[in-house]
Amino acid sequence: MTLDTLPPLREAEIIGVDWDSLAPEEAKRLRALGIDEGAHVTIANRGIFAGRDPIAITIGRMTVALRRVHAKAMQVREL
């Protein structure tokens, strides 16, 4: 399953990221925030617009907003 399809408030572990589908500067920023393989994340909220962008995720004690295209590049395993 990809991060964009994870149900809200369910914890998951990122098991893979398709870094090649992301721009290098975006990948670098996500890694700097700790969003990488092995991280535990939860969907906190989804946007209210038609595309449901952005997606707010909780990672550790932070809440980070991701675009759906970024979340779609991340494979997760529900815990």
N, CA, C and O atoms as a GROMACS GRO file, in nm:
protein
  316
    1MET      N    1   0.086  -0.116   0.000
    1MET     CA    2   0.000   0.000   0.000
    1MET      C    3   0.091   0.123   0.000
    1MET      O    4   0.202   0.118   0.053
    2THR      N    5   0.043   0.231  -0.058
    2THR     CA    6   0.121   0.355  -0.058
    2THR      C    7   0.066   0.448   0.050
    2THR      O    8  -0.048   0.434   0.096
    3LEU      N    9   0.149   0.542   0.091
    3LEU     CA   10   0.113   0.631   0.201
    3LEU      C   11  -0.014   0.710   0.173
    3LEU      O   12  -0.090   0.738   0.266
    4ASP      N   13  -0.038   0.746   0.048
    4ASP     CA   14  -0.159   0.824   0.017
    4ASP      C   15  -0.288   0.746   0.037
    4ASP      O   16  -0.395   0.806   0.045
    5THR      N   17  -0.280   0.612   0.044
    5THR     CA   18  -0.401   0.531   0.064
    5THR      C   19  -0.417   0.481   0.207
    5THR      O   20  -0.514   0.413   0.239
    6LEU      N   21  -0.323   0.515   0.294
    6LEU     CA   22  -0.331   0.474   0.434
    6LEU      C   23  -0.451   0.541   0.501
    6LEU      O   24  -0.468   0.662   0.488
    7PRO      N   25  -0.534   0.465   0.571
    7PRO     CA   26  -0.647   0.527   0.641
    7PRO      C   27  -0.599   0.623   0.750
    7PRO      O   28  -0.491   0.603   0.807
    8PRO      N   29  -0.677   0.726   0.779
    8PRO     CA   30  -0.638   0.822   0.883
    8PRO      C   31  -0.620   0.755   1.020
    8PRO      O   32  -0.689   0.659   1.053
    9LEU      N   33  -0.526   0.808   1.096
    9LEU     CA   34  -0.498   0.768   1.234
    9LEU      C   35  -0.448   0.625   1.249
    9LEU      O   36  -0.449   0.572   1.360
   10ARG      N   37  -0.404   0.563   1.142
   10ARG     CA   38  -0.343   0.429   1.150
   10ARG      C   39  -0.193   0.444   1.133
   10ARG      O   40  -0.146   0.510   1.040
   11GLU      N   41  -0.118   0.384   1.223
   11GLU     CA   42   0.028   0.395   1.216
   11GLU      C   43   0.082   0.296   1.114
   11GLU      O   44   0.033   0.184   1.100
   12ALA      N   45   0.185   0.341   1.042
   12ALA     CA   46   0.249   0.256   0.942
   12ALA      C   47   0.399   0.284   0.941
   12ALA      O   48   0.445   0.388   0.988
   13GLU      N   49   0.472   0.189   0.887
   13GLU     CA   50   0.616   0.204   0.869
   13GLU      C   51   0.644   0.221   0.720
   13GLU      O   52   0.588   0.148   0.637
   14ILE      N   53   0.729   0.316   0.687
   14ILE     CA   54   0.769   0.334   0.548
   14ILE      C   55   0.868   0.223   0.514
   14ILE      O   56   0.973   0.213   0.577
   15ILE      N   57   0.834   0.140   0.417
   15ILE     CA   58   0.920   0.028   0.382
   15ILE      C   59   0.994   0.049   0.251
   15ILE      O   60   1.085  -0.028   0.217
   16GLY      N   61   0.958   0.152   0.176
   16GLY     CA   62   1.027   0.181   0.052
   16GLY      C   63   0.983   0.315  -0.004
   16GLY      O   64   0.868   0.356   0.012
   17VAL      N   65   1.077   0.382  -0.070
   17VAL     CA   66   1.046   0.511  -0.133
   17VAL      C   67   1.103   0.509  -0.274
   17VAL      O   68   1.219   0.473  -0.294
   18ASP      N   69   1.023   0.546  -0.371
   18ASP     CA   70   1.066   0.558  -0.510
   18ASP      C   71   1.130   0.695  -0.529
   18ASP      O   72   1.068   0.787  -0.583
   19TRP      N   73   1.255   0.708  -0.483
   19TRP     CA   74   1.324   0.837  -0.488
   19TRP      C   75   1.339   0.889  -0.630
   19TRP      O   76   1.343   1.010  -0.652
   20ASP      N   77   1.348   0.800  -0.728
   20ASP     CA   78   1.366   0.842  -0.867
   20ASP      C   79   1.244   0.917  -0.922
   20ASP      O   80   1.257   0.993  -1.018
   21SER      N   81   1.128   0.898  -0.862
   21SER     CA   82   1.007   0.966  -0.909
   21SER      C   83   0.996   1.108  -0.852
   21SER      O   84   0.909   1.184  -0.894
   22LEU      N   85   1.083   1.142  -0.759
   22LEU     CA   86   1.082   1.275  -0.696
   22LEU      C   87   1.198   1.358  -0.744
   22LEU      O   88   1.304   1.305  -0.778
   23ALA      N   89   1.180   1.488  -0.748
   23ALA     CA   90   1.289   1.579  -0.783
   23ALA      C   91   1.397   1.568  -0.675
   23ALA      O   92   1.364   1.552  -0.558
   24PRO      N   93   1.524   1.577  -0.712
   24PRO     CA   94   1.633   1.562  -0.614
   24PRO      C   95   1.622   1.654  -0.493
   24PRO      O   96   1.650   1.612  -0.381
   25GLU      N   97   1.583   1.780  -0.514
   25GLU     CA   98   1.572   1.872  -0.400
   25GLU      C   99   1.455   1.835  -0.308
   25GLU      O  100   1.462   1.857  -0.187
   26GLU      N  101   1.348   1.780  -0.367
   26GLU     CA  102   1.235   1.734  -0.285
   26GLU      C  103   1.274   1.611  -0.203
   26GLU      O  104   1.240   1.601  -0.085
   27ALA      N  105   1.346   1.519  -0.264
   27ALA     CA  106   1.392   1.400  -0.194
   27ALA      C  107   1.485   1.438  -0.079
   27ALA      O  108   1.477   1.380   0.030
   28LYS      N  109   1.572   1.532  -0.103
   28LYS     CA  110   1.666   1.577   0.001
   28LYS      C  111   1.590   1.639   0.119
   28LYS      O  112   1.624   1.614   0.235
   29ARG      N  113   1.488   1.719   0.090
   29ARG     CA  114   1.409   1.782   0.196
   29ARG      C  115   1.333   1.677   0.278
   29ARG      O  116   1.327   1.686   0.400
   30LEU      N  117   1.274   1.578   0.210
   30LEU     CA  118   1.201   1.473   0.282
   30LEU      C  119   1.294   1.393   0.372
   30LEU      O  120   1.258   1.362   0.486
   31ARG      N  121   1.411   1.361   0.322
   31ARG     CA  122   1.509   1.288   0.406
   31ARG      C  123   1.551   1.371   0.525
   31ARG      O  124   1.567   1.318   0.635
   32ALA      N  125   1.570   1.501   0.506
   32ALA     CA  126   1.610   1.590   0.615
   32ALA      C  127   1.502   1.595   0.725
   32ALA      O  128   1.533   1.617   0.842
   33LEU      N  129   1.377   1.574   0.686
   33LEU     CA  130   1.268   1.572   0.783
   33LEU      C  131   1.252   1.434   0.849
   33LEU      O  132   1.167   1.418   0.936
   34GLY      N  133   1.332   1.337   0.808
   34GLY     CA  134   1.323   1.203   0.866
   34GLY      C  135   1.224   1.112   0.795
   34GLY      O  136   1.192   1.005   0.846
   35ILE      N  137   1.176   1.155   0.679
   35ILE     CA  138   1.081   1.075   0.603
   35ILE      C  139   1.161   0.986   0.510
   35ILE      O  140   1.201   1.027   0.401
   36ASP      N  141   1.184   0.862   0.555
   36ASP     CA  142   1.268   0.768   0.483
   36ASP      C  143   1.230   0.627   0.526
   36ASP      O  144   1.144   0.610   0.613
   37GLU      N  145   1.290   0.527   0.466
   37GLU     CA  146   1.262   0.389   0.503
   37GLU      C  147   1.284   0.369   0.653
   37GLU      O  148   1.382   0.417   0.709
   38GLY      N  149   1.189   0.297   0.716
   38GLY     CA  150   1.199   0.268   0.858
   38GLY      C  151   1.125   0.366   0.948
   38GLY      O  152   1.104   0.337   1.066
   39ALA      N  153   1.085   0.481   0.896
   39ALA     CA  154   1.014   0.581   0.975
   39ALA      C  155   0.870   0.536   1.000
   39ALA      O  156   0.807   0.475   0.914
   40HIS      N  157   0.819   0.566   1.118
   40HIS     CA  158   0.680   0.537   1.152
   40HIS      C  159   0.599   0.665   1.133
   40HIS      O  160   0.635   0.770   1.186
   41VAL      N  161   0.491   0.655   1.058
   41VAL     CA  162   0.409   0.771   1.024
   41VAL      C  163   0.262   0.741   1.046
   41VAL      O  164   0.220   0.625   1.049
   42THR      N  165   0.184   0.847   1.061
   42THR     CA  166   0.039   0.839   1.074
   42THR      C  167  -0.022   0.950   0.990
   42THR      O  168   0.030   1.062   0.989
   43ILE      N  169  -0.131   0.922   0.919
   43ILE     CA  170  -0.204   1.027   0.847
   43ILE      C  171  -0.284   1.104   0.951
   43ILE      O  172  -0.373   1.048   1.015
   44ALA      N  173  -0.252   1.232   0.967
   44ALA     CA  174  -0.322   1.315   1.065
   44ALA      C  175  -0.446   1.379   1.003
   44ALA      O  176  -0.549   1.392   1.068
   45ASN      N  177  -0.435   1.419   0.876
   45ASN     CA  178  -0.545   1.489   0.810
   45ASN      C  179  -0.521   1.492   0.660
   45ASN      O  180  -0.408   1.479   0.614
   46ARG      N  181  -0.627   1.509   0.585
   46ARG     CA  182  -0.618   1.524   0.440
   46ARG      C  183  -0.676   1.659   0.403
   46ARG      O  184  -0.764   1.712   0.472
   47GLY      N  185  -0.628   1.715   0.294
   47GLY     CA  186  -0.678   1.843   0.246
   47GLY      C  187  -0.824   1.837   0.210
   47GLY      O  188  -0.881   1.729   0.191
   48ILE      N  189  -0.885   1.954   0.200
   48ILE     CA  190  -1.029   1.960   0.172
   48ILE      C  191  -1.061   1.984   0.025
   48ILE      O  192  -1.177   1.980  -0.014
   49PHE      N  193  -0.959   2.009  -0.056
   49PHE     CA  194  -0.982   2.038  -0.196
   49PHE      C  195  -1.002   1.910  -0.276
   49PHE      O  196  -0.982   1.801  -0.223
   50ALA      N  197  -1.040   1.922  -0.401
   50ALA     CA  198  -1.078   1.808  -0.485
   50ALA      C  199  -0.974   1.697  -0.488
   50ALA      O  200  -1.011   1.580  -0.482
   51GLY      N  201  -0.847   1.729  -0.496
   51GLY     CA  202  -0.742   1.628  -0.500
   51GLY      C  203  -0.701   1.576  -0.363
   51GLY      O  204  -0.613   1.491  -0.353
   52ARG      N  205  -0.766   1.629  -0.257
   52ARG     CA  206  -0.735   1.590  -0.118
   52ARG      C  207  -0.589   1.618  -0.084
   52ARG      O  208  -0.526   1.544  -0.009
   53ASP      N  209  -0.536   1.727  -0.141
   53ASP     CA  210  -0.400   1.771  -0.115
   53ASP      C  211  -0.405   1.890  -0.021
   53ASP      O  212  -0.501   1.967  -0.029
   54PRO      N  213  -0.310   1.910   0.065
   54PRO     CA  214  -0.201   1.820   0.100
   54PRO      C  215  -0.246   1.716   0.201
   54PRO      O  216  -0.358   1.720   0.252
   55ILE      N  217  -0.157   1.624   0.228
   55ILE     CA  218  -0.179   1.522   0.330
   55ILE      C  219  -0.089   1.557   0.448
   55ILE      O  220   0.032   1.573   0.432
   56ALA      N  221  -0.147   1.571   0.566
   56ALA     CA  222  -0.069   1.599   0.687
   56ALA      C  223  -0.034   1.466   0.753
   56ALA      O  224  -0.122   1.388   0.786
   57ILE      N  225   0.096   1.443   0.771
   57ILE     CA  226   0.139   1.320   0.838
   57ILE      C  227   0.209   1.356   0.967
   57ILE      O  228   0.270   1.461   0.980
   58THR      N  229   0.198   1.266   1.063
   58THR     CA  230   0.271   1.280   1.188
   58THR      C  231   0.387   1.183   1.183
   58THR      O  232   0.370   1.064   1.156
   59ILE      N  233   0.506   1.235   1.210
   59ILE     CA  234   0.627   1.154   1.216
   59ILE      C  235   0.700   1.198   1.342
   59ILE      O  236   0.748   1.311   1.351
   60GLY      N  237   0.709   1.108   1.438
   60GLY     CA  238   0.764   1.147   1.567
   60GLY      C  239   0.671   1.249   1.632
   60GLY      O  240   0.551   1.225   1.644
   61ARG      N  241   0.728   1.362   1.673
   61ARG     CA  242   0.646   1.468   1.734
   61ARG      C  243   0.614   1.579   1.635
   61ARG      O  244   0.558   1.682   1.674
   62MET      N  245   0.648   1.561   1.507
   62MET     CA  246   0.623   1.662   1.404
   62MET      C  247   0.500   1.626   1.322
   62MET      O  248   0.464   1.510   1.307
   63THR      N  249   0.436   1.730   1.270
   63THR     CA  250   0.333   1.713   1.169
   63THR      C  251   0.384   1.784   1.044
   63THR      O  252   0.421   1.901   1.047
   64VAL      N  253   0.387   1.709   0.933
   64VAL     CA  254   0.443   1.759   0.807
   64VAL      C  255   0.337   1.746   0.698
   64VAL      O  256   0.266   1.645   0.690
   65ALA      N  257   0.326   1.848   0.615
   65ALA     CA  258   0.233   1.844   0.501
   65ALA      C  259   0.307   1.793   0.378
   65ALA      O  260   0.414   1.844   0.342
   66LEU      N  261   0.250   1.692   0.314
   66LEU     CA  262   0.307   1.634   0.192
   66LEU      C  263   0.207   1.648   0.078
   66LEU      O  264   0.086   1.642   0.099
   67ARG      N  265   0.259   1.665  -0.041
   67ARG     CA  266   0.172   1.656  -0.158
   67ARG      C  267   0.142   1.509  -0.183
   67ARG      O  268   0.221   1.421  -0.150
   68ARG      N  269   0.028   1.485  -0.242
   68ARG     CA  270  -0.015   1.347  -0.270
   68ARG      C  271   0.088   1.274  -0.357
   68ARG      O  272   0.109   1.154  -0.338
   69VAL      N  273   0.150   1.343  -0.451
   69VAL     CA  274   0.249   1.279  -0.539
   69VAL      C  275   0.367   1.226  -0.457
   69VAL      O  276   0.424   1.122  -0.491
   70HIS      N  277   0.404   1.296  -0.350
   70HIS     CA  278   0.512   1.247  -0.263
   70HIS      C  279   0.466   1.125  -0.184
   70HIS      O  280   0.539   1.026  -0.174
   71ALA      N  281   0.346   1.132  -0.130
   71ALA     CA  282   0.293   1.020  -0.052
   71ALA      C  283   0.274   0.896  -0.138
   71ALA      O  284   0.290   0.784  -0.091
   72LYS      N  285   0.241   0.916  -0.265
   72LYS     CA  286   0.220   0.805  -0.356
   72LYS      C  287   0.351   0.732  -0.387
   72LYS      O  288   0.350   0.615  -0.426
   73ALA      N  289   0.463   0.799  -0.370
   73ALA     CA  290   0.594   0.739  -0.396
   73ALA      C  291   0.645   0.654  -0.279
   73ALA      O  292   0.751   0.593  -0.288
   74MET      N  293   0.570   0.651  -0.168
   74MET     CA  294   0.614   0.581  -0.047
   74MET      C  295   0.530   0.457  -0.020
   74MET      O  296   0.408   0.465  -0.005
   75GLN      N  297   0.597   0.343  -0.015
   75GLN     CA  298   0.533   0.217   0.020
   75GLN      C  299   0.533   0.205   0.172
   75GLN      O  300   0.635   0.229   0.236
   76VAL      N  301   0.419   0.167   0.230
   76VAL     CA  302   0.409   0.154   0.375
   76VAL      C  303   0.350   0.019   0.413
   76VAL      O  304   0.282  -0.047   0.334
   77ARG      N  305   0.379  -0.019   0.537
   77ARG     CA  306   0.321  -0.140   0.596
   77ARG      C  307   0.250  -0.098   0.723
   77ARG      O  308   0.312  -0.041   0.814
   78GLU      N  309   0.122  -0.125   0.730
   78GLU     CA  310   0.044  -0.085   0.848
   78GLU      C  311   0.090  -0.166   0.969
   78GLU      O  312   0.115  -0.286   0.961
   79LEU      N  313   0.099  -0.096   1.082
   79LEU     CA  314   0.144  -0.160   1.206
   79LEU      C  315   0.027  -0.196   1.294
   79LEU      O  316   0.045  -0.251   1.402
   0.00000   0.00000   0.00000
